[in-house]
Amino acid sequence: MSKKEEQGVVCLSCGRSESDFPVIVLRLAGHEAHICPQCLPALIHHPDRLTEKLIAAGWESGTPPLARPTGHH
């Protein structure tokens, strides 16, 4: 059993386990990551702070889609 399987699903930012705290699923183009509600504002307002963690969670290398400017503010 891998370490991830032993821990279950964890927040990509703080590492909290879903067994201790709720997590939200993020999916795009077949990739999946999880984030807890406490860390969600950081993903929304400062996605650049989570870029390396998103890439480590399986997102494509380069700028994750959530960090790209959309032109809508």
Biopython code that builds the backbone (N, CA, C, O; Angstrom):
import numpy as np
from Bio.PDB.StructureBuilder import StructureBuilder

atoms = [
    (1, "MET", "N", (0.852, -1.186, 0.000)),
    (1, "MET", "CA", (0.000, 0.000, 0.000)),
    (1, "MET", "C", (0.896, 1.246, 0.000)),
    (1, "MET", "O", (1.837, 1.341, 0.789)),
    (2, "SER", "N", (0.595, 2.201, -0.892)),
    (2, "SER", "CA", (1.400, 3.415, -0.975)),
    (2, "SER", "C", (1.070, 4.357, 0.185)),
    (2, "SER", "O", (0.056, 4.204, 0.867)),
    (3, "LYS", "N", (1.947, 5.324, 0.385)),
    (3, "LYS", "CA", (1.728, 6.309, 1.457)),
    (3, "LYS", "C", (0.426, 7.064, 1.230)),
    (3, "LYS", "O", (-0.314, 7.327, 2.178)),
    (4, "LYS", "N", (0.139, 7.421, -0.044)),
    (4, "LYS", "CA", (-1.101, 8.143, -0.358)),
    (4, "LYS", "C", (-2.322, 7.296, -0.017)),
    (4, "LYS", "O", (-3.304, 7.807, 0.521)),
    (5, "GLU", "N", (-2.259, 5.989, -0.331)),
    (5, "GLU", "CA", (-3.375, 5.114, -0.009)),
    (5, "GLU", "C", (-3.568, 4.989, 1.498)),
    (5, "GLU", "O", (-4.698, 4.898, 1.980)),
    (6, "GLU", "N", (-2.452, 4.985, 2.248)),
    (6, "GLU", "CA", (-2.547, 4.910, 3.706)),
    (6, "GLU", "C", (-3.191, 6.173, 4.270)),
    (6, "GLU", "O", (-3.997, 6.093, 5.197)),
    (7, "GLN", "N", (-2.846, 7.335, 3.722)),
    (7, "GLN", "CA", (-3.364, 8.609, 4.201)),
    (7, "GLN", "C", (-4.770, 8.876, 3.687)),
    (7, "GLN", "O", (-5.522, 9.614, 4.324)),
    (8, "GLY", "N", (-5.141, 8.299, 2.561)),
    (8, "GLY", "CA", (-6.385, 8.644, 1.909)),
    (8, "GLY", "C", (-6.199, 9.951, 1.160)),
    (8, "GLY", "O", (-5.071, 10.330, 0.841)),
    (9, "VAL", "N", (-7.281, 10.636, 0.880)),
    (9, "VAL", "CA", (-7.236, 11.904, 0.164)),
    (9, "VAL", "C", (-6.813, 13.005, 1.127)),
    (9, "VAL", "O", (-7.304, 13.088, 2.253)),
    (10, "VAL", "N", (-5.881, 13.861, 0.660)),
    (10, "VAL", "CA", (-5.401, 14.966, 1.493)),
    (10, "VAL", "C", (-5.451, 16.277, 0.714)),
    (10, "VAL", "O", (-5.407, 16.278, -0.516)),
    (11, "CYS", "N", (-5.543, 17.375, 1.426)),
    (11, "CYS", "CA", (-5.492, 18.712, 0.841)),
    (11, "CYS", "C", (-4.113, 18.937, 0.232)),
    (11, "CYS", "O", (-3.099, 18.689, 0.884)),
    (12, "LEU", "N", (-4.069, 19.408, -1.022)),
    (12, "LEU", "CA", (-2.781, 19.626, -1.669)),
    (12, "LEU", "C", (-2.000, 20.760, -1.024)),
    (12, "LEU", "O", (-0.782, 20.828, -1.190)),
    (13, "SER", "N", (-2.653, 21.641, -0.304)),
    (13, "SER", "CA", (-1.971, 22.776, 0.302)),
    (13, "SER", "C", (-1.466, 22.477, 1.709)),
    (13, "SER", "O", (-0.278, 22.645, 1.987)),
    (14, "CYS", "N", (-2.351, 22.037, 2.595)),
    (14, "CYS", "CA", (-1.960, 21.866, 4.000)),
    (14, "CYS", "C", (-1.747, 20.416, 4.403)),
    (14, "CYS", "O", (-1.172, 20.147, 5.458)),
    (15, "GLY", "N", (-2.205, 19.473, 3.574)),
    (15, "GLY", "CA", (-1.999, 18.062, 3.860)),
    (15, "GLY", "C", (-3.010, 17.434, 4.806)),
    (15, "GLY", "O", (-2.840, 16.285, 5.211)),
    (16, "ARG", "N", (-4.061, 18.167, 5.166)),
    (16, "ARG", "CA", (-5.096, 17.585, 6.028)),
    (16, "ARG", "C", (-5.772, 16.424, 5.323)),
    (16, "ARG", "O", (-6.042, 16.485, 4.123)),
    (17, "SER", "N", (-6.042, 15.377, 6.065)),
    (17, "SER", "CA", (-6.683, 14.193, 5.522)),
    (17, "SER", "C", (-8.193, 14.369, 5.483)),
    (17, "SER", "O", (-8.776, 15.054, 6.323)),
    (18, "GLU", "N", (-8.816, 13.737, 4.491)),
    (18, "GLU", "CA", (-10.271, 13.786, 4.396)),
    (18, "GLU", "C", (-10.934, 13.091, 5.582)),
    (18, "GLU", "O", (-12.119, 13.305, 5.835)),
    (19, "SER", "N", (-10.201, 12.277, 6.300)),
    (19, "SER", "CA", (-10.776, 11.631, 7.480)),
    (19, "SER", "C", (-10.890, 12.603, 8.651)),
    (19, "SER", "O", (-11.612, 12.338, 9.613)),
    (20, "ASP", "N", (-10.170, 13.741, 8.570)),
    (20, "ASP", "CA", (-10.199, 14.747, 9.631)),
    (20, "ASP", "C", (-10.926, 16.022, 9.244)),
    (20, "ASP", "O", (-11.398, 16.750, 10.117)),
    (21, "PHE", "N", (-11.026, 16.309, 7.951)),
    (21, "PHE", "CA", (-11.534, 17.585, 7.477)),
    (21, "PHE", "C", (-12.107, 17.393, 6.078)),
    (21, "PHE", "O", (-11.571, 16.587, 5.318)),
    (22, "PRO", "N", (-13.173, 18.098, 5.707)),
    (22, "PRO", "CA", (-13.704, 17.932, 4.344)),
    (22, "PRO", "C", (-12.725, 18.458, 3.293)),
    (22, "PRO", "O", (-11.990, 19.414, 3.540)),
    (23, "VAL", "N", (-12.725, 17.832, 2.133)),
    (23, "VAL", "CA", (-11.911, 18.304, 1.018)),
    (23, "VAL", "C", (-12.795, 18.451, -0.221)),
    (23, "VAL", "O", (-13.815, 17.775, -0.354)),
    (24, "ILE", "N", (-12.394, 19.333, -1.110)),
    (24, "ILE", "CA", (-13.102, 19.611, -2.352)),
    (24, "ILE", "C", (-12.256, 19.029, -3.490)),
    (24, "ILE", "O", (-11.033, 19.169, -3.496)),
    (25, "VAL", "N", (-12.907, 18.386, -4.434)),
    (25, "VAL", "CA", (-12.207, 17.788, -5.571)),
    (25, "VAL", "C", (-12.049, 18.825, -6.673)),
    (25, "VAL", "O", (-13.005, 19.522, -7.014)),
    (26, "LEU", "N", (-10.845, 18.930, -7.232)),
    (26, "LEU", "CA", (-10.559, 19.782, -8.390)),
    (26, "LEU", "C", (-10.224, 18.841, -9.543)),
    (26, "LEU", "O", (-9.341, 17.993, -9.410)),
    (27, "ARG", "N", (-10.916, 18.979, -10.673)),
    (27, "ARG", "CA", (-10.649, 18.123, -11.824)),
    (27, "ARG", "C", (-10.532, 18.974, -13.082)),
    (27, "ARG", "O", (-11.280, 19.931, -13.280)),
    (28, "LEU", "N", (-9.574, 18.600, -13.928)),
    (28, "LEU", "CA", (-9.433, 19.235, -15.232)),
    (28, "LEU", "C", (-8.663, 18.294, -16.143)),
    (28, "LEU", "O", (-7.569, 17.846, -15.798)),
    (29, "ALA", "N", (-9.221, 17.998, -17.283)),
    (29, "ALA", "CA", (-8.558, 17.191, -18.310)),
    (29, "ALA", "C", (-8.002, 15.881, -17.747)),
    (29, "ALA", "O", (-6.887, 15.476, -18.077)),
    (30, "GLY", "N", (-8.786, 15.230, -16.900)),
    (30, "GLY", "CA", (-8.377, 13.939, -16.370)),
    (30, "GLY", "C", (-7.485, 13.997, -15.148)),
    (30, "GLY", "O", (-7.164, 12.956, -14.574)),
    (31, "HIS", "N", (-7.078, 15.177, -14.738)),
    (31, "HIS", "CA", (-6.239, 15.323, -13.548)),
    (31, "HIS", "C", (-7.119, 15.682, -12.361)),
    (31, "HIS", "O", (-8.120, 16.384, -12.502)),
    (32, "GLU", "N", (-6.734, 15.193, -11.201)),
    (32, "GLU", "CA", (-7.521, 15.440, -9.996)),
    (32, "GLU", "C", (-6.609, 15.864, -8.855)),
    (32, "GLU", "O", (-5.519, 15.319, -8.682)),
    (33, "ALA", "N", (-7.059, 16.830, -8.089)),
    (33, "ALA", "CA", (-6.385, 17.268, -6.871)),
    (33, "ALA", "C", (-7.479, 17.574, -5.855)),
    (33, "ALA", "O", (-8.653, 17.660, -6.215)),
    (34, "HIS", "N", (-7.108, 17.737, -4.609)),
    (34, "HIS", "CA", (-8.074, 18.001, -3.540)),
    (34, "HIS", "C", (-7.580, 19.173, -2.708)),
    (34, "HIS", "O", (-6.377, 19.351, -2.518)),
    (35, "ILE", "N", (-8.524, 19.975, -2.212)),
    (35, "ILE", "CA", (-8.169, 21.120, -1.376)),
    (35, "ILE", "C", (-9.243, 21.275, -0.304)),
    (35, "ILE", "O", (-10.422, 21.027, -0.559)),
    (36, "CYS", "N", (-8.835, 21.685, 0.895)),
    (36, "CYS", "CA", (-9.814, 21.872, 1.968)),
    (36, "CYS", "C", (-10.397, 23.288, 1.877)),
    (36, "CYS", "O", (-9.783, 24.169, 1.276)),
    (37, "PRO", "N", (-11.571, 23.508, 2.466)),
    (37, "PRO", "CA", (-12.202, 24.830, 2.395)),
    (37, "PRO", "C", (-11.341, 25.956, 2.983)),
    (37, "PRO", "O", (-11.436, 27.102, 2.542)),
    (38, "GLN", "N", (-10.512, 25.637, 3.964)),
    (38, "GLN", "CA", (-9.657, 26.664, 4.560)),
    (38, "GLN", "C", (-8.586, 27.143, 3.573)),
    (38, "GLN", "O", (-8.201, 28.312, 3.597)),
    (39, "CYS", "N", (-8.105, 26.250, 2.709)),
    (39, "CYS", "CA", (-7.055, 26.608, 1.744)),
    (39, "CYS", "C", (-7.617, 27.088, 0.405)),
    (39, "CYS", "O", (-6.864, 27.607, -0.418)),
    (40, "LEU", "N", (-8.905, 26.929, 0.171)),
    (40, "LEU", "CA", (-9.516, 27.334, -1.094)),
    (40, "LEU", "C", (-9.299, 28.810, -1.431)),
    (40, "LEU", "O", (-9.006, 29.116, -2.587)),
    (41, "PRO", "N", (-9.429, 29.749, -0.471)),
    (41, "PRO", "CA", (-9.176, 31.153, -0.825)),
    (41, "PRO", "C", (-7.771, 31.400, -1.384)),
    (41, "PRO", "O", (-7.593, 32.248, -2.258)),
    (42, "ALA", "N", (-6.784, 30.669, -0.888)),
    (42, "ALA", "CA", (-5.423, 30.826, -1.428)),
    (42, "ALA", "C", (-5.377, 30.393, -2.882)),
    (42, "ALA", "O", (-4.705, 31.026, -3.697)),
    (43, "LEU", "N", (-6.087, 29.319, -3.218)),
    (43, "LEU", "CA", (-6.128, 28.859, -4.604)),
    (43, "LEU", "C", (-6.826, 29.880, -5.497)),
    (43, "LEU", "O", (-6.410, 30.096, -6.635)),
    (44, "ILE", "N", (-7.874, 30.501, -4.993)),
    (44, "ILE", "CA", (-8.624, 31.481, -5.773)),
    (44, "ILE", "C", (-7.848, 32.786, -5.948)),
    (44, "ILE", "O", (-7.751, 33.308, -7.058)),
    (45, "HIS", "N", (-7.300, 33.307, -4.860)),
    (45, "HIS", "CA", (-6.683, 34.634, -4.892)),
    (45, "HIS", "C", (-5.187, 34.630, -5.160)),
    (45, "HIS", "O", (-4.643, 35.627, -5.633)),
    (46, "HIS", "N", (-4.512, 33.520, -4.864)),
    (46, "HIS", "CA", (-3.050, 33.442, -5.044)),
    (46, "HIS", "C", (-2.657, 32.077, -5.604)),
    (46, "HIS", "O", (-1.875, 31.364, -4.973)),
    (47, "PRO", "N", (-3.181, 31.692, -6.776)),
    (47, "PRO", "CA", (-2.880, 30.361, -7.309)),
    (47, "PRO", "C", (-1.383, 30.149, -7.553)),
    (47, "PRO", "O", (-0.913, 29.012, -7.550)),
    (48, "ASP", "N", (-0.641, 31.224, -7.761)),
    (48, "ASP", "CA", (0.797, 31.103, -7.967)),
    (48, "ASP", "C", (1.492, 30.490, -6.756)),
    (48, "ASP", "O", (2.548, 29.874, -6.900)),
    (49, "ARG", "N", (0.921, 30.649, -5.574)),
    (49, "ARG", "CA", (1.512, 30.076, -4.362)),
    (49, "ARG", "C", (1.355, 28.558, -4.302)),
    (49, "ARG", "O", (2.057, 27.883, -3.548)),
    (50, "LEU", "N", (0.427, 28.024, -5.104)),
    (50, "LEU", "CA", (0.171, 26.589, -5.092)),
    (50, "LEU", "C", (0.626, 25.897, -6.382)),
    (50, "LEU", "O", (0.383, 24.703, -6.556)),
    (51, "THR", "N", (1.273, 26.622, -7.275)),
    (51, "THR", "CA", (1.662, 26.068, -8.569)),
    (51, "THR", "C", (2.471, 24.782, -8.423)),
    (51, "THR", "O", (2.138, 23.779, -9.053)),
    (52, "GLU", "N", (3.520, 24.789, -7.612)),
    (52, "GLU", "CA", (4.359, 23.601, -7.457)),
    (52, "GLU", "C", (3.565, 22.431, -6.881)),
    (52, "GLU", "O", (3.775, 21.284, -7.276)),
    (53, "LYS", "N", (2.658, 22.714, -5.952)),
    (53, "LYS", "CA", (1.858, 21.644, -5.356)),
    (53, "LYS", "C", (0.857, 21.085, -6.357)),
    (53, "LYS", "O", (0.577, 19.887, -6.344)),
    (54, "LEU", "N", (0.312, 21.935, -7.225)),
    (54, "LEU", "CA", (-0.598, 21.461, -8.267)),
    (54, "LEU", "C", (0.144, 20.562, -9.256)),
    (54, "LEU", "O", (-0.372, 19.520, -9.658)),
    (55, "ILE", "N", (1.339, 20.962, -9.643)),
    (55, "ILE", "CA", (2.141, 20.150, -10.561)),
    (55, "ILE", "C", (2.488, 18.817, -9.904)),
    (55, "ILE", "O", (2.419, 17.772, -10.551)),
    (56, "ALA", "N", (2.861, 18.843, -8.624)),
    (56, "ALA", "CA", (3.170, 17.608, -7.902)),
    (56, "ALA", "C", (1.942, 16.704, -7.785)),
    (56, "ALA", "O", (2.077, 15.484, -7.697)),
    (57, "ALA", "N", (0.754, 17.293, -7.784)),
    (57, "ALA", "CA", (-0.487, 16.520, -7.683)),
    (57, "ALA", "C", (-0.902, 15.927, -9.033)),
    (57, "ALA", "O", (-1.919, 15.237, -9.113)),
    (58, "GLY", "N", (-0.125, 16.188, -10.100)),
    (58, "GLY", "CA", (-0.418, 15.565, -11.382)),
    (58, "GLY", "C", (-0.843, 16.503, -12.484)),
    (58, "GLY", "O", (-1.108, 16.055, -13.600)),
    (59, "TRP", "N", (-0.918, 17.806, -12.204)),
    (59, "TRP", "CA", (-1.263, 18.753, -13.261)),
    (59, "TRP", "C", (-0.083, 18.842, -14.210)),
    (59, "TRP", "O", (1.049, 18.542, -13.828)),
    (60, "GLU", "N", (-0.336, 19.248, -15.434)),
    (60, "GLU", "CA", (0.714, 19.382, -16.431)),
    (60, "GLU", "C", (1.769, 20.369, -15.957)),
    (60, "GLU", "O", (1.466, 21.302, -15.212)),
    (61, "SER", "N", (3.010, 20.162, -16.391)),
    (61, "SER", "CA", (4.069, 21.106, -16.038)),
    (61, "SER", "C", (3.800, 22.443, -16.716)),
    (61, "SER", "O", (3.065, 22.510, -17.701)),
    (62, "GLY", "N", (4.381, 23.473, -16.202)),
    (62, "GLY", "CA", (4.111, 24.819, -16.676)),
    (62, "GLY", "C", (3.071, 25.458, -15.776)),
    (62, "GLY", "O", (2.855, 25.006, -14.652)),
    (63, "THR", "N", (2.437, 26.491, -16.256)),
    (63, "THR", "CA", (1.451, 27.200, -15.453)),
    (63, "THR", "C", (0.151, 26.421, -15.405)),
    (63, "THR", "O", (-0.451, 26.164, -16.448)),
    (64, "PRO", "N", (-0.298, 26.036, -14.206)),
    (64, "PRO", "CA", (-1.578, 25.330, -14.118)),
    (64, "PRO", "C", (-2.717, 26.204, -14.630)),
    (64, "PRO", "O", (-2.643, 27.429, -14.536)),
    (65, "PRO", "N", (-3.758, 25.601, -15.165)),
    (65, "PRO", "CA", (-4.877, 26.373, -15.726)),
    (65, "PRO", "C", (-5.478, 27.357, -14.716)),
    (65, "PRO", "O", (-5.953, 28.424, -15.107)),
    (66, "LEU", "N", (-5.464, 27.015, -13.437)),
    (66, "LEU", "CA", (-6.062, 27.892, -12.444)),
    (66, "LEU", "C", (-5.238, 29.157, -12.222)),
    (66, "LEU", "O", (-5.746, 30.126, -11.658)),
    (67, "ALA", "N", (-3.986, 29.167, -12.651)),
    (67, "ALA", "CA", (-3.127, 30.325, -12.436)),
    (67, "ALA", "C", (-3.089, 31.245, -13.650)),
    (67, "ALA", "O", (-2.526, 32.337, -13.578)),
    (68, "ARG", "N", (-3.674, 30.825, -14.752)),
    (68, "ARG", "CA", (-3.667, 31.652, -15.956)),
    (68, "ARG", "C", (-4.662, 32.784, -15.831)),
    (68, "ARG", "O", (-5.788, 32.569, -15.381)),
    (69, "PRO", "N", (-4.269, 33.996, -16.224)),
    (69, "PRO", "CA", (-5.223, 35.109, -16.198)),
    (69, "PRO", "C", (-6.370, 34.850, -17.174)),
    (69, "PRO", "O", (-6.156, 34.353, -18.280)),
    (70, "THR", "N", (-7.559, 35.185, -16.764)),
    (70, "THR", "CA", (-8.728, 34.953, -17.617)),
    (70, "THR", "C", (-9.231, 36.224, -18.266)),
    (70, "THR", "O", (-9.997, 36.169, -19.228)),
    (71, "GLY", "N", (-8.809, 37.369, -17.754)),
    (71, "GLY", "CA", (-9.283, 38.626, -18.285)),
    (71, "GLY", "C", (-10.590, 39.071, -17.648)),
    (71, "GLY", "O", (-11.088, 40.151, -17.965)),
    (72, "HIS", "N", (-11.154, 38.267, -16.761)),
    (72, "HIS", "CA", (-12.406, 38.601, -16.075)),
    (72, "HIS", "C", (-12.095, 38.948, -14.637)),
    (72, "HIS", "O", (-11.620, 38.094, -13.888)),
    (73, "HIS", "N", (-12.349, 40.164, -14.239)),
    (73, "HIS", "CA", (-12.127, 40.579, -12.832)),
    (73, "HIS", "C", (-13.234, 41.475, -12.371)),
    (73, "HIS", "O", (-13.228, 41.926, -11.226)),
]
sb = StructureBuilder()
sb.init_structure("model")
sb.init_model(0)
sb.init_chain("A")
sb.init_seg("    ")
for serial, (resi, resn, name, xyz) in enumerate(atoms, 1):
    if name == "N":
        sb.init_residue(resn, " ", resi, " ")
    sb.init_atom(name, np.array(xyz, "f"), 0.0, 1.0, " ", f" {name:<3s}", serial, name[0])
structure = sb.get_structure()
